[in-house]
């Protein structure tokens, strides 16, 4: 959760997915409150092999991950946790 700054909630959008995308999956992430939070999550997920873009919306707490190769939920969960956040359970 964002405790290091007093910025307002901002949506971070990355470049639109390329035509190489084969999968776009949306996840719910708990604790994102600002653009710094969104950047941390986006950067962490973006390091995974096959990720072509990440769209984070802190207002809704969603992260859309576009990939050129399939990724497991556990891979995304680990990246989210590495950024200091938690994926919501269904």
KOLGU-4560 file (N, C-alpha, C; in nm, 3 decimals, padded with zeros to 5 digits):
<recs>
<n_xx: 00.085 n_yy: -00.117 n_zz: 00.000 ca_xx: 00.000 ca_yy: 00.000 ca_zz: 00.000 c_xx: 00.089 c_yy: 00.123 c_zz: 00.000 mol: A seq: 1 type: UNK>
<n_xx: 00.046 n_yy: 00.227 n_zz: -00.063 ca_xx: 00.123 ca_yy: 00.349 ca_zz: -00.073 c_xx: 00.120 c_yy: 00.424 c_zz: 00.059 mol: A seq: 2 type: UNK>
<n_xx: 00.235 n_yy: 00.432 n_zz: 00.123 ca_xx: 00.246 ca_yy: 00.508 ca_zz: 00.247 c_xx: 00.360 c_yy: 00.607 c_zz: 00.241 mol: A seq: 3 type: UNK>
<n_xx: 00.431 n_yy: 00.608 n_zz: 00.128 ca_xx: 00.549 ca_yy: 00.692 ca_zz: 00.117 c_xx: 00.524 c_yy: 00.825 c_zz: 00.050 mol: A seq: 4 type: UNK>
<n_xx: 00.405 n_yy: 00.847 n_zz: -00.001 ca_xx: 00.380 ca_yy: 00.973 ca_zz: -00.068 c_xx: 00.236 c_yy: 01.018 c_zz: -00.044 mol: A seq: 5 type: UNK>
<n_xx: 00.208 n_yy: 01.139 n_zz: -00.083 ca_xx: 00.072 ca_yy: 01.191 ca_zz: -00.065 c_xx: 00.011 c_yy: 01.228 c_zz: -00.199 mol: A seq: 6 type: UNK>
<n_xx: 00.053 n_yy: 01.155 n_zz: -00.304 ca_xx: 00.001 ca_yy: 01.186 ca_zz: -00.437 c_xx: -00.143 c_yy: 01.136 c_zz: -00.453 mol: A seq: 7 type: UNK>
<n_xx: -00.210 n_yy: 01.189 n_zz: -00.549 ca_xx: -00.347 ca_yy: 01.144 ca_zz: -00.574 c_xx: -00.346 c_yy: 01.019 c_zz: -00.661 mol: A seq: 8 type: UNK>
<n_xx: -00.455 n_yy: 00.950 n_zz: -00.663 ca_xx: -00.467 ca_yy: 00.830 ca_zz: -00.743 c_xx: -00.466 c_yy: 00.866 c_zz: -00.890 mol: A seq: 9 type: UNK>
<n_xx: -00.383 n_yy: 00.797 n_zz: -00.965 ca_xx: -00.366 ca_yy: 00.826 ca_zz: -01.107 c_xx: -00.365 c_yy: 00.695 c_zz: -01.184 mol: A seq: 10 type: UNK>
<n_xx: -00.428 n_yy: 00.693 n_zz: -01.298 ca_xx: -00.423 ca_yy: 00.574 ca_zz: -01.384 c_xx: -00.295 c_yy: 00.579 c_zz: -01.467 mol: A seq: 11 type: UNK>
<n_xx: -00.225 n_yy: 00.467 n_zz: -01.474 ca_xx: -00.106 ca_yy: 00.456 ca_zz: -01.557 c_xx: -00.143 c_yy: 00.364 c_zz: -01.672 mol: A seq: 12 type: UNK>
<n_xx: -00.124 n_yy: 00.412 n_zz: -01.792 ca_xx: -00.151 ca_yy: 00.328 ca_zz: -01.908 c_xx: -00.025 c_yy: 00.316 c_zz: -01.990 mol: A seq: 13 type: UNK>
<n_xx: 00.004 n_yy: 00.196 n_zz: -02.035 ca_xx: 00.119 ca_yy: 00.173 ca_zz: -02.119 c_xx: 00.073 c_yy: 00.170 c_zz: -02.265 mol: A seq: 14 type: UNK>
<n_xx: 00.168 n_yy: 00.150 n_zz: -02.353 ca_xx: 00.135 ca_yy: 00.145 ca_zz: -02.495 c_xx: 00.035 c_yy: 00.033 c_zz: -02.520 mol: A seq: 15 type: UNK>
<n_xx: -00.051 n_yy: 00.049 n_zz: -02.621 ca_xx: -00.148 ca_yy: -00.057 ca_zz: -02.649 c_xx: -00.079 c_yy: -00.186 c_zz: -02.690 mol: A seq: 16 type: UNK>
<n_xx: -00.144 n_yy: -00.298 n_zz: -02.670 ca_xx: -00.083 ca_yy: -00.425 ca_zz: -02.705 c_xx: -00.053 c_yy: -00.433 c_zz: -02.854 mol: A seq: 17 type: UNK>
<n_xx: 00.052 n_yy: -00.508 n_zz: -02.886 ca_xx: 00.089 ca_yy: -00.525 ca_zz: -03.026 c_xx: 00.009 c_yy: -00.639 c_zz: -03.087 mol: A seq: 18 type: UNK>
<n_xx: 00.022 n_yy: -00.654 n_zz: -03.218 ca_xx: -00.050 ca_yy: -00.761 ca_zz: -03.288 c_xx: 00.008 c_yy: -00.898 c_zz: -03.255 mol: A seq: 19 type: UNK>
<n_xx: 00.125 n_yy: -00.902 n_zz: -03.189 ca_xx: 00.185 ca_yy: -01.028 ca_zz: -03.150 c_xx: 00.114 c_yy: -01.090 c_zz: -03.029 mol: A seq: 20 type: UNK>
<n_xx: 00.031 n_yy: -01.014 n_zz: -02.961 ca_xx: -00.035 ca_yy: -01.062 ca_zz: -02.841 c_xx: -00.123 c_yy: -01.183 c_zz: -02.870 mol: A seq: 21 type: UNK>
<n_xx: -00.116 n_yy: -01.279 n_zz: -02.781 ca_xx: -00.204 ca_yy: -01.393 ca_zz: -02.792 c_xx: -00.297 c_yy: -01.402 c_zz: -02.671 mol: A seq: 22 type: UNK>
<n_xx: -00.259 n_yy: -01.335 n_zz: -02.562 ca_xx: -00.336 ca_yy: -01.344 ca_zz: -02.439 c_xx: -00.344 c_yy: -01.208 c_zz: -02.371 mol: A seq: 23 type: UNK>
<n_xx: -00.461 n_yy: -01.174 n_zz: -02.322 ca_xx: -00.478 ca_yy: -01.057 ca_zz: -02.236 c_xx: -00.563 c_yy: -01.102 c_zz: -02.118 mol: A seq: 24 type: UNK>
<n_xx: -00.505 n_yy: -01.093 n_zz: -02.000 ca_xx: -00.572 ca_yy: -01.138 ca_zz: -01.879 c_xx: -00.574 c_yy: -01.025 c_zz: -01.777 mol: A seq: 25 type: UNK>
<n_xx: -00.686 n_yy: -01.010 n_zz: -01.707 ca_xx: -00.700 ca_yy: -00.905 ca_zz: -01.607 c_xx: -00.698 c_yy: -00.966 c_zz: -01.467 mol: A seq: 26 type: UNK>
<n_xx: -00.625 n_yy: -00.901 n_zz: -01.379 ca_xx: -00.612 ca_yy: -00.945 ca_zz: -01.240 c_xx: -00.652 c_yy: -00.831 c_zz: -01.147 mol: A seq: 27 type: UNK>
<n_xx: -00.700 n_yy: -00.865 n_zz: -01.028 ca_xx: -00.731 ca_yy: -00.766 ca_zz: -00.925 c_xx: -00.615 c_yy: -00.764 c_zz: -00.826 mol: A seq: 28 type: UNK>
<n_xx: -00.566 n_yy: -00.642 n_zz: -00.798 ca_xx: -00.453 ca_yy: -00.625 ca_zz: -00.707 c_xx: -00.496 c_yy: -00.536 c_zz: -00.591 mol: A seq: 29 type: UNK>
<n_xx: -00.463 n_yy: -00.578 n_zz: -00.471 ca_xx: -00.502 ca_yy: -00.506 ca_zz: -00.350 c_xx: -00.389 c_yy: -00.414 c_zz: -00.305 mol: A seq: 30 type: UNK>
<n_xx: -00.424 n_yy: -00.290 n_zz: -00.269 ca_xx: -00.330 ca_yy: -00.200 ca_zz: -00.206 c_xx: -00.272 c_yy: -00.091 c_zz: -00.294 mol: A seq: 31 type: UNK>
<n_xx: -00.301 n_yy: -00.091 n_zz: -00.422 ca_xx: -00.249 ca_yy: 00.014 ca_zz: -00.510 c_xx: -00.332 c_yy: 00.141 c_zz: -00.490 mol: A seq: 32 type: UNK>
<n_xx: -00.266 n_yy: 00.253 n_zz: -00.462 ca_xx: -00.338 ca_yy: 00.377 ca_zz: -00.438 c_xx: -00.287 c_yy: 00.496 c_zz: -00.518 mol: A seq: 33 type: UNK>
<n_xx: -00.173 n_yy: 00.482 n_zz: -00.585 ca_xx: -00.116 ca_yy: 00.598 ca_zz: -00.654 c_xx: -00.036 c_yy: 00.555 c_zz: -00.776 mol: A seq: 34 type: UNK>
<n_xx: 00.015 n_yy: 00.653 n_zz: -00.848 ca_xx: 00.093 ca_yy: 00.624 ca_zz: -00.969 c_xx: 00.222 c_yy: 00.551 c_zz: -00.937 mol: A seq: 35 type: UNK>
<n_xx: 00.279 n_yy: 00.576 n_zz: -00.818 ca_xx: 00.399 ca_yy: 00.502 ca_zz: -00.777 c_xx: 00.369 c_yy: 00.355 c_zz: -00.758 mol: A seq: 36 type: UNK>
<n_xx: 00.255 n_yy: 00.325 n_zz: -00.699 ca_xx: 00.211 ca_yy: 00.186 ca_zz: -00.681 c_xx: 00.195 c_yy: 00.119 c_zz: -00.818 mol: A seq: 37 type: UNK>
<n_xx: 00.127 n_yy: 00.188 n_zz: -00.907 ca_xx: 00.101 ca_yy: 00.134 ca_zz: -01.041 c_xx: 00.231 c_yy: 00.109 c_zz: -01.115 mol: A seq: 38 type: UNK>
<n_xx: 00.324 n_yy: 00.201 n_zz: -01.101 ca_xx: 00.453 ca_yy: 00.186 ca_zz: -01.168 c_xx: 00.529 c_yy: 00.065 c_zz: -01.115 mol: A seq: 39 type: UNK>
<n_xx: 00.527 n_yy: 00.044 n_zz: -00.984 ca_xx: 00.596 ca_yy: -00.071 ca_zz: -00.925 c_xx: 00.539 c_yy: -00.202 c_zz: -00.975 mol: A seq: 40 type: UNK>
<n_xx: 00.407 n_yy: -00.212 n_zz: -00.977 ca_xx: 00.341 ca_yy: -00.335 ca_zz: -01.023 c_xx: 00.368 c_yy: -00.356 c_zz: -01.172 mol: A seq: 41 type: UNK>
<n_xx: 00.354 n_yy: -00.251 n_zz: -01.250 ca_xx: 00.375 ca_yy: -00.260 ca_zz: -01.394 c_xx: 00.518 c_yy: -00.303 c_zz: -01.427 mol: A seq: 42 type: UNK>
<n_xx: 00.615 n_yy: -00.244 n_zz: -01.359 ca_xx: 00.755 ca_yy: -00.277 ca_zz: -01.383 c_xx: 00.785 c_yy: -00.422 c_zz: -01.346 mol: A seq: 43 type: UNK>
<n_xx: 00.735 n_yy: -00.467 n_zz: -01.233 ca_xx: 00.760 ca_yy: -00.603 ca_zz: -01.188 c_xx: 00.700 c_yy: -00.705 c_zz: -01.284 mol: A seq: 44 type: UNK>
<n_xx: 00.575 n_yy: -00.685 n_zz: -01.323 ca_xx: 00.510 ca_yy: -00.778 ca_zz: -01.417 c_xx: 00.577 c_yy: -00.769 c_zz: -01.554 mol: A seq: 45 type: UNK>
<n_xx: 00.614 n_yy: -00.649 n_zz: -01.595 ca_xx: 00.676 ca_yy: -00.628 ca_zz: -01.726 c_xx: 00.808 c_yy: -00.700 c_zz: -01.745 mol: A seq: 46 type: UNK>
<n_xx: 00.872 n_yy: -00.741 n_zz: -01.636 ca_xx: 01.000 ca_yy: -00.812 ca_zz: -01.644 c_xx: 00.982 c_yy: -00.960 c_zz: -01.681 mol: A seq: 47 type: UNK>
<n_xx: 00.859 n_yy: -01.010 n_zz: -01.672 ca_xx: 00.835 ca_yy: -01.151 ca_zz: -01.704 c_xx: 00.849 c_yy: -01.174 c_zz: -01.854 mol: A seq: 48 type: UNK>
<n_xx: 00.911 n_yy: -01.286 n_zz: -01.890 ca_xx: 00.925 ca_yy: -01.322 ca_zz: -02.031 c_xx: 00.789 c_yy: -01.336 c_zz: -02.096 mol: A seq: 49 type: UNK>
<n_xx: 00.772 n_yy: -01.275 n_zz: -02.212 ca_xx: 00.648 ca_yy: -01.286 ca_zz: -02.287 c_xx: 00.551 c_yy: -01.172 c_zz: -02.266 mol: A seq: 50 type: UNK>
<n_xx: 00.573 n_yy: -01.088 n_zz: -02.164 ca_xx: 00.482 ca_yy: -00.975 ca_zz: -02.140 c_xx: 00.511 c_yy: -00.866 c_zz: -02.242 mol: A seq: 51 type: UNK>
<n_xx: 00.407 n_yy: -00.825 n_zz: -02.313 ca_xx: 00.422 ca_yy: -00.720 ca_zz: -02.414 c_xx: 00.372 c_yy: -00.585 c_zz: -02.366 mol: A seq: 52 type: UNK>
<n_xx: 00.277 n_yy: -00.585 n_zz: -02.272 ca_xx: 00.231 ca_yy: -00.459 ca_zz: -02.212 c_xx: 00.153 c_yy: -00.489 c_zz: -02.084 mol: A seq: 53 type: UNK>
<n_xx: 00.148 n_yy: -00.387 n_zz: -01.998 ca_xx: 00.076 ca_yy: -00.398 ca_zz: -01.871 c_xx: -00.004 c_yy: -00.269 c_zz: -01.856 mol: A seq: 54 type: UNK>
<n_xx: -00.135 n_yy: -00.282 n_zz: -01.834 ca_xx: -00.222 ca_yy: -00.167 ca_zz: -01.812 c_xx: -00.273 c_yy: -00.172 c_zz: -01.668 mol: A seq: 55 type: UNK>
<n_xx: -00.237 n_yy: -00.071 n_zz: -01.590 ca_xx: -00.275 ca_yy: -00.067 ca_zz: -01.449 c_xx: -00.377 c_yy: 00.044 c_zz: -01.427 mol: A seq: 56 type: UNK>
<n_xx: -00.484 n_yy: 00.011 n_zz: -01.356 ca_xx: -00.585 ca_yy: 00.111 ca_zz: -01.320 c_xx: -00.600 c_yy: 00.107 c_zz: -01.168 mol: A seq: 57 type: UNK>
<n_xx: -00.539 n_yy: 00.205 n_zz: -01.099 ca_xx: -00.545 ca_yy: 00.204 ca_zz: -00.952 c_xx: -00.684 c_yy: 00.234 c_zz: -00.900 mol: A seq: 58 type: UNK>
<n_xx: -00.765 n_yy: 00.301 n_zz: -00.978 ca_xx: -00.902 ca_yy: 00.332 ca_zz: -00.936 c_xx: -00.983 c_yy: 00.205 c_zz: -00.915 mol: A seq: 59 type: UNK>
<n_xx: -00.969 n_yy: 00.111 n_zz: -01.008 ca_xx: -01.044 ca_yy: -00.014 ca_zz: -00.998 c_xx: -00.962 c_yy: -00.127 c_zz: -00.936 mol: A seq: 60 type: UNK>
<n_xx: -00.832 n_yy: -00.105 n_zz: -00.921 ca_xx: -00.744 ca_yy: -00.209 ca_zz: -00.867 c_xx: -00.720 c_yy: -00.322 c_zz: -00.963 mol: A seq: 61 type: UNK>
<n_xx: -00.726 n_yy: -00.292 n_zz: -01.093 ca_xx: -00.707 ca_yy: -00.397 ca_zz: -01.192 c_xx: -00.576 c_yy: -00.379 c_zz: -01.269 mol: A seq: 62 type: UNK>
<n_xx: -00.524 n_yy: -00.492 n_zz: -01.313 ca_xx: -00.403 ca_yy: -00.495 ca_zz: -01.395 c_xx: -00.431 c_yy: -00.587 c_zz: -01.512 mol: A seq: 63 type: UNK>
<n_xx: -00.424 n_yy: -00.533 n_zz: -01.634 ca_xx: -00.441 ca_yy: -00.614 ca_zz: -01.755 c_xx: -00.302 c_yy: -00.646 c_zz: -01.809 mol: A seq: 64 type: UNK>
<n_xx: -00.273 n_yy: -00.774 n_zz: -01.823 ca_xx: -00.142 ca_yy: -00.820 ca_zz: -01.869 c_xx: -00.159 c_yy: -00.879 c_zz: -02.007 mol: A seq: 65 type: UNK>
<n_xx: -00.086 n_yy: -00.823 n_zz: -02.103 ca_xx: -00.088 ca_yy: -00.870 ca_zz: -02.241 c_xx: 00.041 c_yy: -00.947 c_zz: -02.266 mol: A seq: 66 type: UNK>
<n_xx: 00.027 n_yy: -01.069 n_zz: -02.317 ca_xx: 00.144 ca_yy: -01.154 ca_zz: -02.337 c_xx: 00.148 c_yy: -01.216 c_zz: -02.475 mol: A seq: 67 type: UNK>
<n_xx: 00.270 n_yy: -01.247 n_zz: -02.518 ca_xx: 00.287 ca_yy: -01.318 ca_zz: -02.645 c_xx: 00.301 c_yy: -01.468 c_zz: -02.621 mol: A seq: 68 type: UNK>
<n_xx: 00.322 n_yy: -01.506 n_zz: -02.496 ca_xx: 00.327 ca_yy: -01.647 ca_zz: -02.457 c_xx: 00.246 c_yy: -01.662 c_zz: -02.328 mol: A seq: 69 type: UNK>
<n_xx: 00.185 n_yy: -01.775 n_zz: -02.306 ca_xx: 00.103 ca_yy: -01.793 ca_zz: -02.185 c_xx: 00.186 c_yy: -01.784 c_zz: -02.057 mol: A seq: 70 type: UNK>
<n_xx: 00.129 n_yy: -01.721 n_zz: -01.956 ca_xx: 00.187 ca_yy: -01.715 ca_zz: -01.822 c_xx: 00.086 c_yy: -01.771 c_zz: -01.723 mol: A seq: 71 type: UNK>
<n_xx: 00.136 n_yy: -01.827 n_zz: -01.616 ca_xx: 00.046 ca_yy: -01.881 ca_zz: -01.515 c_xx: 00.006 c_yy: -01.770 c_zz: -01.417 mol: A seq: 72 type: UNK>
<n_xx: -00.105 n_yy: -01.792 n_zz: -01.349 ca_xx: -00.147 ca_yy: -01.698 ca_zz: -01.245 c_xx: -00.041 c_yy: -01.687 c_zz: -01.137 mol: A seq: 73 type: UNK>
<n_xx: 00.027 n_yy: -01.797 n_zz: -01.108 ca_xx: 00.131 ca_yy: -01.796 ca_zz: -01.005 c_xx: 00.249 c_yy: -01.706 c_zz: -01.045 mol: A seq: 74 type: UNK>
<n_xx: 00.283 n_yy: -01.702 n_zz: -01.173 ca_xx: 00.390 ca_yy: -01.614 ca_zz: -01.219 c_xx: 00.351 c_yy: -01.467 c_zz: -01.198 mol: A seq: 75 type: UNK>
<n_xx: 00.228 n_yy: -01.436 n_zz: -01.231 ca_xx: 00.179 ca_yy: -01.298 ca_zz: -01.212 c_xx: 00.172 c_yy: -01.266 c_zz: -01.064 mol: A seq: 76 type: UNK>
<n_xx: 00.120 n_yy: -01.359 n_zz: -00.985 ca_xx: 00.108 ca_yy: -01.340 ca_zz: -00.840 c_xx: 00.246 c_yy: -01.311 c_zz: -00.778 mol: A seq: 77 type: UNK>
<n_xx: 00.347 n_yy: -01.387 n_zz: -00.818 ca_xx: 00.482 ca_yy: -01.367 ca_zz: -00.765 c_xx: 00.535 c_yy: -01.229 c_zz: -00.801 mol: A seq: 78 type: UNK>
<n_xx: 00.512 n_yy: -01.185 n_zz: -00.925 ca_xx: 00.557 ca_yy: -01.052 ca_zz: -00.967 c_xx: 00.485 c_yy: -00.942 c_zz: -00.888 mol: A seq: 79 type: UNK>
<n_xx: 00.356 n_yy: -00.960 n_zz: -00.865 ca_xx: 00.278 ca_yy: -00.862 ca_zz: -00.787 c_xx: 00.331 c_yy: -00.858 c_zz: -00.644 mol: A seq: 80 type: UNK>
<n_xx: 00.356 n_yy: -00.975 n_zz: -00.586 ca_xx: 00.408 ca_yy: -00.981 ca_zz: -00.449 c_xx: 00.549 c_yy: -00.924 c_zz: -00.440 mol: A seq: 81 type: UNK>
<n_xx: 00.631 n_yy: -00.945 n_zz: -00.544 ca_xx: 00.765 ca_yy: -00.887 ca_zz: -00.547 c_xx: 00.760 c_yy: -00.734 c_zz: -00.546 mol: A seq: 82 type: UNK>
<n_xx: 00.652 n_yy: -00.679 n_zz: -00.601 ca_xx: 00.633 ca_yy: -00.533 ca_zz: -00.602 c_xx: 00.576 c_yy: -00.483 c_zz: -00.469 mol: A seq: 83 type: UNK>
<n_xx: 00.536 n_yy: -00.575 n_zz: -00.381 ca_xx: 00.487 ca_yy: -00.537 ca_zz: -00.250 c_xx: 00.335 c_yy: -00.533 c_zz: -00.237 mol: A seq: 84 type: UNK>
<n_xx: 00.266 n_yy: -00.599 n_zz: -00.328 ca_xx: 00.120 ca_yy: -00.596 ca_zz: -00.328 c_xx: 00.066 c_yy: -00.739 c_zz: -00.329 mol: A seq: 85 type: UNK>
<n_xx: -00.066 n_yy: -00.752 n_zz: -00.323 ca_xx: -00.131 ca_yy: -00.882 ca_zz: -00.316 c_xx: -00.235 c_yy: -00.892 c_zz: -00.425 mol: A seq: 86 type: UNK>
<n_xx: -00.240 n_yy: -01.008 n_zz: -00.491 ca_xx: -00.347 ca_yy: -01.032 ca_zz: -00.586 c_xx: -00.470 c_yy: -01.076 c_zz: -00.509 mol: A seq: 87 type: UNK>
<n_xx: -00.583 n_yy: -01.019 n_zz: -00.544 ca_xx: -00.709 ca_yy: -01.056 ca_zz: -00.479 c_xx: -00.747 c_yy: -01.197 c_zz: -00.522 mol: A seq: 88 type: UNK>
<n_xx: -00.808 n_yy: -01.269 n_zz: -00.430 ca_xx: -00.855 ca_yy: -01.403 ca_zz: -00.463 c_xx: -01.000 c_yy: -01.394 c_zz: -00.508 mol: A seq: 89 type: UNK>
<n_xx: -01.039 n_yy: -01.487 n_zz: -00.592 ca_xx: -01.175 ca_yy: -01.487 ca_zz: -00.646 c_xx: -01.277 c_yy: -01.522 c_zz: -00.544 mol: A seq: 90 type: UNK>
</recs>
